[in-house]
Amino acid sequence: MTPVRHQAVGRETVEREASTSAHAAPNVAFEPATSTDLYAPGLLDARLGRSPQDTIEAAIVLEAWDGRAAGEAIASAGALVNRNGSPVLTRGHFEADDELERNSVVGEALALVLSILSVAAWASPLSIRFGAHPLAQAIRVSLPVAIAVQWMLRSRYLSRRHGLSLLARDAIPLSALMLLIDLPLICTVSWGPLAALMITIWAAGTILTRRGWGLVYAAVLAGGTVALRDLGDPYLPLSALACITTLLCAAALLTRRTGTDERSGGVSRALLAGTLGGGLGLLLVADPSLGWGVRGSYPALALLPAVLGSFWGGYHLWDLYEAIPRGLRGVPLDHASRVGLGDPAMRVFAGAVARLITTATVLSAALLLLPGSWIGGTDAVSVFMAFGAVSLTSMVVSLMESLSLQRVALIGLATALATEAAVQYLAHWRIPGAALAAGASAGLILTVPPMLGLLARSGRVLATTMWIR
Amino acid sequence: MLTYTDSTAPRPQTRLRRHEKGILMITEGTYPYAVGGVSSWCDAIISGTPGTSWDILAIVAGHKRLRPKFTLPPNARIARPVELWAEAIPLSSQPGVHGDGHSIPARLLRGLVPWRGDQANLTAALVNCRRRPHAVRREFRSRASWQEYLTTLAAVLAEPDRHSAPAPLYDALEAARLYQTLYWVAQTAAVTTPECSLLHATAAGWSVIPAIVHKELFGTPLLLTEHGVYLREAYLASIRQLSQWPARRHMSTRLALGLTRAAYAAADAVAPVTEANAAWERSLGVEPARITVIPNGISADALPTAPPAAQRVIALGRIDPLKDVQTMLLVADAVTRWLPAARFEYWGPVSAGEDAYAELCVRTHAQLGLGDRFRFMGATSDPETVIRSGDLVLLTSISEGMPMTLLEAMAQGRPVVATSVGGVPGVVQGCGLLAAPGDVQGLAAAIVMLLRSPALAAQLGRRGYERLLRRYTLERCVASYQSLITELIGR
């Protein structure tokens, strides 16, 4: 899943020239040195190291460093500009943003992987305690909601340099929001408390991994998993997990509070991101043939290859934000809008897709070939394929969101969900994951062609999409 | 005991007229969100005209939480600021009708980037942005606009002009960068401005963009105050920072030239703070009849105190390349070799975006081994006390209009050692010592002279105080503005 990158648009740091302010001016105190016209070209060359760009530049040098009056400087500057010569094609300067945002991507992917693994490990004891159907219902609600919360947090806070400080600033309203999400679940359905606990635990993982406490989070989950298997009542370890992760979040925020002036992301943008994240989660769980509450780790473990593939592909997509500007350096204006299938944007996107597909395929094959009964359930290849399609859809949707193409992403996702529902209820296919695969494919058909059309024109995508958000 | 002329004559009371609509002051990177000379001037003008209501439209760089650094007077209120480079997510865009068949990016390019841009077309394009704000983002994200922009840019760059060398050929990256900048010009033009009886822009740059639009729509007169010559400072910055990137330099200076020309063309009155600025404005085509020099002023409520004779040199100002702190460090090194007991204090924050320059200054400080002979003291909200603690005030800027620091020094009866830039020589006549910008030895010699001659320093300080009372009081400055404002509104 490709996280949203907060692009500090137009903020490239200009390299500063080393300032050597020890001037070799004549040692005449209290009055500027006089000069003649013979002196002017030498002065310009000394100050600029080149010919003046225009009469104003020449005049300013004469006025600032030779003490001439403005009118006199402008009058004499005309003769100092070289109007002949051919224009030179320049290479633009680009300096990349810092690496902080990449770390948050890695952290978030780690949190997602750990969440999936915890679902895989918890499935058995929770099925025994609650029954397969209530567990499946709880997961079908908690997973999309948790992913929606993760995307919202990332969009508004965690993709920024001081994201944890910004989040700490809004800790109270955010806590109220979480209560607003959890309380209706707790009060309305029997599996509600289970769903609420899982939402809390998974959402906390995003914050903790952003803080750099991913391993701590994993250790806590592992401890919770052991307790789930050993203790009779699963509510005890789950509640303890929720409390511990919440306290850890509080500690994470408190220890990273700074008086930053940085601003949080927009609320509307965060809500859109949350909608997209939640939609992807819904796409994932809405296919009843997947049976999230079955005994054993299937299909939860089956999701792992696709998740890791999506993570690696999404990580590679970060290069887009540097590869495109760098690739446009030295490209003449008449080529700035050309279609280039070999352009940096296309290469990076193709590389990301290739990484996702390769990783998902190799790991899926490995899982399928694993001996033993611990994976349990069916060994349907269709399930792995469906998850792979969803991961690809997720990566494309995430990229669209980061490029402010939310409308297209929403349309693609809505179409995917509608197709999934149609296949479920109209086609009655008995192939596990068929509806999910169909839905994800429909989403890809709507989103990939416009994405390719955009990325094939690096100049246009930089100017009109990446830098105009 | 030093004595000073005691101004016992009653200061003229300025009766201010209450206008039905207020005055819209448009600032750029200054008041009320940053401290500095221009911000202090803005605050003084607003506070000094309690009978006038002011709306403040601040143009700032986005991505930061904005916290006013000033307590607003009761007659002022802040309009929603224009945040450049900020995130924006318009959720809907209304369909609209194109203006003259050309897209906004191409029209802005034609108006701003050529040596002499099409002013009428530029104004029309900016007004179009205001009338169709939702179309701005849509147009800039459209393929057709980008394509037309590229064609227009190639044509503009190829146009010969007798005032300039052949323009560098932009590559696609720089073209995209200029495109992005024009987008923010368009967004600035699209902001809604409150009703007002007068527009008051505090720089001939981005702050005139909404003013030009408002004037075109409502006929409101526009007053432009120039503390420093915007165009000149843009060129100086490009010489310092962008010399190795011809296209960036060309882009930066051409935009500044375009905005300045637009500002000068639209302004009904131009009020530079110093005659040196006026000279530039006349040279750039502003008719002398439209120029009214109004020097800055400052309140001198308390009598100045005697210098402490502590061999302490005070500098006040942002840490900014224009202040040439590097030269100041070299001066401190030279002075303290002659006078080991001398101490330098630099009071002021780092300018936004100049962290790299501040780090360079710190490295230079370490390389020179200055230690506590020169200390960076950070920002201060009480410059008067800081100046009183010193024996003289030092200014090493390479570009200035009429720095408030000079007036603050004169108000405290402290002599000034400064570089002869901008309006500084005109202010410091007879109450300080001048040297050429970058003249380390000249500046150091002047400082040593004053520190070794307390009597001379006191005499210069006293003369500075008297000169301030004669020419640079806040009341005089406010009265001049009030007169000009009344004249403009009455036209």
Interface residues (C-beta under 8 A of the other chain):
Chain A: A8 V9 G10 R11 T13 V14 R16 E17 A18 S19 T20 S21 A22 H23 A25 N27 V28 A29 F30 E31 P32 A33 R47 L48 G49 R50 S51 P52 Q53 D54 T55 I56 E57 A59 I60 V61 E63 A64 W65 G67 A69 A70 G71 I74 G78 V81 N82 R83 N84 G85 S86 P87 V88 L89 T90 R91 G92 H93 F94 T260 D261 E262 R263 G265 G266 S268 R269 L272 P325 L328 R329 G330 V331 P332 L333 D334 H335 A336 S337 S404 Q406 S458 G459 R460 L462 A463 T464 T465 W467 I468 R469
Chain B: G62 H63 K64 R65 R67 W85 A86 E87 A88 I89 L91 W115 R137 F140 R141 S142 R143 S145 W146 Q147 L150 L153 A154 L157 P160 R162 H163 S164 A165 P166 A167 P168 L169 Y170 D171 A172 L173 E174 A175 A176 R177 Y179 Q180 T181 Y183 L231 R232 Y235 L236 S238 I239 R240 Q241 L242 S243 Q244 W245 P246 A247 R248 R249 H250 T253 L257 A276 A279 W280 R282 S283 P321 D324 Q326 T327 L330 A356 Y357 L360 I398 S399 S420 V421 L433 L434 A435 A436 P437 G438 D439 V440 Q441 G442 A445 A446
